[in-house]
Amino acid sequence: METLEYFNGEVTILWKPKVCIHSGICVKTLPQVYNPKARPWIRPENATTQEIINQVAMCPSGALSIKEHYGENLQVWC
């Protein structure tokens, strides 16, 4: 399944377009990060890592998840 990645320097937002139900929660919660009219439409550099983590946790479909970077170890969670 296609997964797009958007890195802010600390974490990566993973987005699975075919899973997304377009509820708009991401856009309403962090419009400075999620702008469907822009390309790329996700700009994680426009929010803090904690704001992104909190928002991704609200995604009802699981289309958004986080990949955290700890040195060379990675942790992926929804």
URVEN-V586478 format. One record per helix or strand. SS is the DSSP state (alpha for helix, beta for strand). FROM is the first residue (numbers start at 1). TO is the last residue. If there is no record, write none. Layout:
ss=SS from=FROM to=TO
ss=SS from=FROM to=TO
//
This chain:
ss=beta from=4 to=7
ss=beta from=11 to=15
ss=alpha from=25 to=29
ss=beta from=34 to=34
ss=beta from=42 to=42
ss=alpha from=44 to=46
ss=alpha from=49 to=56
ss=beta from=64 to=70
ss=beta from=73 to=77
//
